[in-house]
Amino acid sequence: MTGIPTVDLSSPDPAPAILKASEEIGFVALTGHEIAADTFEQMRDVLRRLFSLDDSTKRTGAITRHNYRGFIPLGFFTPNRTDASGEGADLYEGYKLHWECPSNHPVIGECALYGPNLWRPEIADMRSVVLDYWRRCDVVSARLLDIFASRLGVESATFARWHSTPLTNMTLLHYPTQAAASPKMGIHPHKDTNVITLLNPDPVGGLHVRRRDGSWIGVEYQPGALLMNIGEMLELWSGGRYVATPHRVINTSGQDRYAFPYFVVPNHDIVVEPVVESMAGFTRAPMEVGAVSVEVWRTNWPDAESSTAHDLGTLDR
């Protein structure tokens, strides 16, 4: 992948290369992760069928202000923007899923983002395919978190405890193709707010990453690779050592693009702050995971104004 290092997770010691990439560009392409190529294709097949459902069906299962699960209509969100006219709306439709929280779990009463997912009955294998992939991502992310915990001097058991009732979530995404001359984007330049993100890029391309010099590079498809990128929570835990990197999607391939990023987020009651001495010049306020997650959701609605000094997940952070 041009400009993005590739690391074999099955090698004897992948940690140094992963940590180096996390410091230098915030993205790394992982091979040797033991998720079969067929698993990725099964996910894409579910997405193709899901987003081919008719509009009336999608409307009956759409997200609401009170439930962060279900269909996100095409061009509906203007994430973290002051533009409420819809002119700047991102060119994607989505389906939101969260950690499959047991319906009787006490944490449901502690944060509005917990609860059961909505599984579309029209897609009979949706639940089994998605949860199988989710479990595989859980295994990979746990391995990666162990690497970061070791480098940051945090016990692996502590990191695991911080993710025992996670706000980890997944967005199933469909990006229709767009004209090359269009000023709009599939999704605008942004940083992820979470700990780490795992993504198998669509072969049609369209994902771009901003390098430290401000230039943008396209992520070339590498069969079977799993991209990992740093989110703002890990940047904060590391005192700025690992950097959340802006990225965007522009799909001018002439084909539909499908993606299913998996976002690792800790328990709602965790307060993220540096666990090591911060890098010179790095200053960030602590992040209350539940409050930040709710605010990210709330400010996705076009008529919502951010209550923070900075828009969450945008380039000015």
C-alpha positions as CSV (number, residue, x, y, z in Angstrom):
1,M,0.0,0.0,0.0
2,T,1.6,3.2,-1.2
3,G,3.0,5.2,1.8
4,I,1.4,2.8,4.3
5,P,3.7,0.2,5.9
6,T,2.7,-3.5,5.8
7,V,3.3,-5.7,8.8
8,D,2.9,-9.4,9.2
9,L,1.0,-9.9,12.5
10,S,2.1,-13.6,12.5
11,S,5.8,-12.7,12.5
12,P,7.8,-13.4,15.6
13,D,7.7,-9.8,16.8
14,P,5.5,-7.4,14.8
15,A,5.3,-4.9,17.7
16,P,8.2,-2.6,16.7
17,A,7.0,-2.1,13.1
18,I,3.4,-1.5,14.3
19,L,4.5,1.1,16.8
20,K,6.7,2.8,14.3
21,A,3.9,3.1,11.8
22,S,1.6,4.4,14.5
23,E,4.0,7.1,15.3
24,E,4.8,8.1,11.8
25,I,1.6,7.9,9.8
26,G,-1.0,6.4,12.1
27,F,-2.0,3.7,9.6
28,V,-0.6,0.2,9.1
29,A,-1.7,-2.7,6.8
30,L,-1.8,-6.0,8.6
31,T,-1.3,-9.4,7.1
32,G,-1.2,-12.6,9.0
33,H,-4.2,-11.6,11.1
34,E,-6.0,-15.0,10.5
35,I,-9.2,-13.5,9.1
36,A,-9.9,-15.4,5.9
37,A,-10.6,-13.6,2.7
38,D,-13.9,-15.4,2.5
39,T,-15.0,-13.7,5.7
40,F,-14.5,-10.3,4.1
41,E,-16.4,-11.3,1.0
42,Q,-19.3,-12.7,3.1
43,M,-19.5,-9.3,4.8
44,R,-19.5,-7.5,1.5
45,D,-22.3,-9.8,0.2
46,V,-24.4,-8.9,3.3
47,L,-23.8,-5.2,2.6
48,R,-24.8,-5.5,-1.1
49,R,-28.1,-7.2,-0.1
50,L,-28.7,-4.9,2.8
51,F,-28.4,-1.7,0.8
52,S,-30.3,-3.0,-2.1
53,L,-33.5,-3.1,0.0
54,D,-36.1,-0.6,-1.1
55,D,-36.3,2.8,0.4
56,S,-39.5,2.2,2.3
57,T,-38.0,-0.8,4.1
58,K,-34.9,1.3,5.0
59,R,-37.1,4.1,6.4
60,T,-38.9,1.7,8.7
61,G,-35.5,0.7,10.1
62,A,-33.8,4.1,10.2
63,I,-31.8,5.5,13.1
64,T,-33.5,8.0,15.4
65,R,-32.2,10.6,17.8
66,H,-32.9,8.1,20.6
67,N,-31.5,5.0,19.0
68,Y,-28.1,4.9,17.4
69,R,-28.8,1.7,15.4
70,G,-30.2,1.0,12.0
71,F,-30.2,2.6,8.6
72,I,-28.5,6.0,8.0
73,P,-30.1,7.5,4.8
74,L,-28.0,8.5,1.9
75,G,-26.7,12.1,2.3
76,F,-28.4,12.5,5.7
77,F,-25.5,13.4,8.0
78,T,-23.3,16.4,7.8
79,P,-20.9,15.2,10.5
80,N,-19.7,17.9,12.9
81,R,-20.4,20.7,10.5
82,T,-22.1,24.0,10.8
83,D,-23.6,23.5,7.3
84,A,-27.1,22.4,8.0
85,S,-28.4,22.9,4.4
86,G,-27.4,19.5,3.2
87,E,-25.1,20.9,0.6
88,G,-22.1,19.4,2.4
89,A,-23.7,16.1,3.2
90,D,-21.4,13.1,2.8
91,L,-22.2,10.7,-0.1
92,Y,-22.8,7.5,1.8
93,E,-25.6,5.5,3.3
94,G,-25.0,3.4,6.3
95,Y,-26.2,0.9,8.9
96,K,-25.1,1.4,12.5
97,L,-24.3,-1.4,14.9
98,H,-22.9,-1.4,18.4
99,W,-21.5,-4.0,20.8
100,E,-24.2,-6.7,21.1
101,C,-25.1,-5.9,24.7
102,P,-27.3,-8.5,26.5
103,S,-30.8,-7.1,27.0
104,N,-30.7,-7.6,30.8
105,H,-27.2,-6.2,31.3
106,P,-27.2,-3.4,34.0
107,V,-24.9,-1.2,31.9
108,I,-27.9,-0.5,29.6
109,G,-29.2,1.9,32.3
110,E,-25.9,3.8,32.6
111,C,-25.5,5.1,29.0
112,A,-28.1,5.5,26.2
113,L,-25.7,4.0,23.6
114,Y,-26.0,0.5,25.0
115,G,-28.7,-1.9,24.0
116,P,-29.6,-4.6,21.4
117,N,-28.9,-4.2,17.7
118,L,-31.5,-4.2,15.0
119,W,-31.0,-7.1,12.7
120,R,-32.9,-6.9,9.4
121,P,-35.2,-9.9,8.9
122,E,-34.9,-9.5,5.1
123,I,-31.2,-10.5,5.4
124,A,-31.5,-13.9,7.1
125,D,-27.8,-14.4,7.7
126,M,-26.9,-10.7,8.6
127,R,-26.6,-11.4,12.3
128,S,-24.5,-14.5,12.1
129,V,-22.2,-13.1,9.4
130,V,-21.6,-9.8,11.1
131,L,-21.2,-11.2,14.6
132,D,-18.7,-13.8,13.3
133,Y,-16.6,-11.1,11.7
134,W,-17.0,-9.0,14.9
135,R,-15.6,-11.7,17.0
136,R,-12.7,-12.1,14.7
137,C,-12.0,-8.4,15.0
138,D,-12.2,-8.6,18.7
139,V,-9.4,-11.2,18.7
140,V,-7.2,-9.0,16.4
141,S,-7.9,-5.8,18.3
142,A,-7.1,-7.5,21.7
143,R,-3.7,-8.5,20.2
144,L,-3.1,-5.0,19.1
145,L,-4.2,-3.5,22.4
146,D,-1.7,-5.8,24.2
147,I,1.1,-4.3,22.0
148,F,0.1,-0.8,22.8
149,A,-0.5,-1.5,26.5
150,S,3.0,-3.1,26.8
151,R,4.6,0.0,25.2
152,L,2.7,2.4,27.4
153,G,3.4,0.5,30.6
154,V,-0.2,-0.5,31.2
155,E,-1.1,-4.1,32.3
156,S,-2.8,-6.0,29.6
157,A,-5.5,-7.0,32.1
158,T,-6.1,-3.3,32.8
159,F,-6.7,-2.6,29.1
160,A,-9.0,-5.6,28.9
161,R,-11.0,-4.4,31.9
162,W,-11.3,-0.9,30.3
163,H,-13.0,-2.7,27.3
164,S,-15.2,-5.2,29.2
165,T,-18.5,-3.4,28.4
166,P,-17.3,-1.5,25.3
167,L,-18.9,1.1,23.2
168,T,-17.1,-0.6,20.3
169,N,-19.2,-0.1,17.2
170,M,-19.4,-0.8,13.5
171,T,-20.8,1.1,10.6
172,L,-21.8,-0.8,7.5
173,L,-21.3,1.7,4.6
174,H,-22.3,2.0,1.0
175,Y,-20.7,4.7,-1.1
176,P,-22.3,5.1,-4.6
177,T,-20.0,6.2,-7.3
178,Q,-19.7,9.9,-7.9
179,A,-18.6,12.1,-10.8
180,A,-14.9,12.9,-10.8
181,A,-15.6,16.6,-11.0
182,S,-18.0,16.6,-8.0
183,P,-16.8,18.8,-5.1
184,K,-18.5,16.4,-2.6
185,M,-16.9,13.5,-0.9
186,G,-18.0,10.0,0.1
187,I,-17.0,11.1,3.6
188,H,-15.2,14.3,4.5
189,P,-11.6,14.5,5.9
190,H,-11.8,13.4,9.6
191,K,-10.0,11.7,12.4
192,D,-11.5,8.8,14.2
193,T,-12.4,9.5,17.8
194,N,-12.0,6.0,19.1
195,V,-9.0,3.9,20.2
196,I,-8.2,2.0,17.0
197,T,-10.1,1.2,13.8
198,L,-9.9,-2.0,11.7
199,L,-10.9,-2.0,8.1
200,N,-10.7,-4.3,5.1
201,P,-10.5,-1.7,2.2
202,D,-12.9,-2.3,-0.7
203,P,-11.0,-3.4,-3.9
204,V,-12.6,-0.5,-5.8
205,G,-10.4,2.0,-3.8
206,G,-11.4,5.5,-2.8
207,L,-9.8,5.7,0.7
208,H,-7.2,8.5,1.1
209,V,-4.9,9.2,4.0
210,R,-3.2,12.5,4.8
211,R,0.5,12.4,5.3
212,R,2.4,14.5,7.8
213,D,3.4,17.0,5.0
214,G,-0.3,17.6,4.3
215,S,-0.4,15.7,1.0
216,W,-3.0,13.0,0.4
217,I,-2.2,9.4,-0.8
218,G,-4.7,6.9,-2.1
219,V,-4.7,3.5,-0.3
220,E,-4.1,0.8,-2.8
221,Y,-5.9,-2.4,-2.4
222,Q,-3.9,-5.3,-1.0
223,P,-5.8,-8.6,-1.0
224,G,-6.6,-9.9,2.4
225,A,-4.9,-7.0,4.3
226,L,-6.6,-5.4,7.3
227,L,-5.9,-1.7,7.9
228,M,-5.5,-0.5,11.4
229,N,-5.5,3.2,12.2
230,I,-5.1,5.2,15.3
231,G,-8.0,7.1,16.9
232,E,-7.9,10.1,19.2
233,M,-8.4,8.1,22.3
234,L,-5.2,6.2,21.8
235,E,-3.4,9.4,20.8
236,L,-4.5,10.8,24.1
237,W,-3.5,7.7,26.1
238,S,-0.1,7.9,24.5
239,G,0.4,11.5,25.2
240,G,0.6,12.3,21.5
241,R,3.1,9.5,20.5
242,Y,0.6,7.7,18.3
243,V,-1.2,10.0,16.0
244,A,-4.8,10.0,14.8
245,T,-4.5,10.6,11.1
246,P,-7.0,12.4,8.8
247,H,-8.6,10.3,6.1
248,R,-11.4,10.6,3.6
249,V,-13.3,8.7,0.9
250,I,-13.9,9.8,-2.7
251,N,-15.4,7.1,-4.8
252,T,-15.0,7.9,-8.5
253,S,-14.4,4.2,-9.4
254,G,-17.6,3.9,-11.4
255,Q,-18.7,1.1,-9.0
256,D,-20.4,0.9,-5.7
257,R,-18.0,0.9,-2.7
258,Y,-18.8,-1.1,0.5
259,A,-16.9,-0.8,3.8
260,F,-17.5,-2.1,7.3
261,P,-15.1,-0.3,9.7
262,Y,-14.9,-1.7,13.3
263,F,-14.2,1.0,15.9
264,V,-12.7,0.0,19.2
265,V,-14.2,2.2,22.0
266,P,-13.7,1.6,25.8
267,N,-16.4,1.3,28.5
268,H,-18.6,4.3,28.8
269,D,-17.3,5.2,32.3
270,I,-13.6,5.3,31.3
271,V,-11.9,8.7,31.3
272,V,-9.1,8.7,28.7
273,E,-6.0,10.7,29.6
274,P,-2.3,10.2,29.1
275,V,-0.9,7.2,30.9
276,V,2.7,8.3,30.0
277,E,4.4,11.6,30.0
278,S,3.0,13.7,27.1
279,M,5.1,14.7,24.1
280,A,6.4,18.2,24.2
281,G,3.6,20.6,23.0
282,F,0.8,17.9,23.3
283,T,-2.1,19.3,25.3
284,R,-5.5,17.7,25.3
285,A,-8.3,17.6,27.8
286,P,-9.3,14.2,29.2
287,M,-12.1,12.5,27.2
288,E,-15.0,11.0,29.1
289,V,-15.8,8.0,26.8
290,G,-19.6,7.9,27.3
291,A,-20.1,11.7,27.1
292,V,-17.8,12.0,24.0
293,S,-19.6,9.1,22.2
294,V,-23.0,10.6,22.9
295,E,-21.8,14.0,21.7
296,V,-20.4,12.5,18.5
297,W,-23.7,10.9,17.8
298,R,-25.8,14.0,18.7
299,T,-23.7,16.3,16.5
300,N,-24.1,14.1,13.5
301,W,-27.6,15.4,13.1
302,P,-27.6,18.3,10.7
303,D,-29.4,20.8,13.0
304,A,-27.2,20.1,16.0
305,E,-24.4,22.4,17.2
306,S,-21.4,21.1,19.0
307,S,-21.2,22.0,22.7
308,T,-17.4,21.6,22.6
309,A,-14.7,24.2,21.7
310,H,-13.6,22.0,18.8
311,D,-15.7,19.8,16.5
312,L,-15.1,16.2,17.4
313,G,-13.1,14.1,14.9
314,T,-12.2,17.0,12.7
315,L,-8.9,18.3,11.4
316,D,-8.4,21.1,13.9
317,R,-7.6,18.6,16.7
